């Protein structure tokens, strides 16, 4: 083996821990950023409307005449 090739291997073996450390730091920062971004954009009340969360508001209640006129029909093409 030539002396130049051995020197290149020695330089690579000294730099490898630095490169691996930098790559792990970048991956860790990416995962942390993704988790923070997804947590910040997660809806807090996904199935409850803003009107129902306010509370104290009256809800619509059909009158007996409206209930009497309610009909159910089968689907047709």
Buried (B, 14 or more C-beta within 10 A) or exposed (E): EEEEEEEEEEEEEEEEEEEEEEEEEEEEEEEEEEEEEEEEEEEEEEEEEEEEEEEEEEEEEEEEEEEEEEEEEEEEE
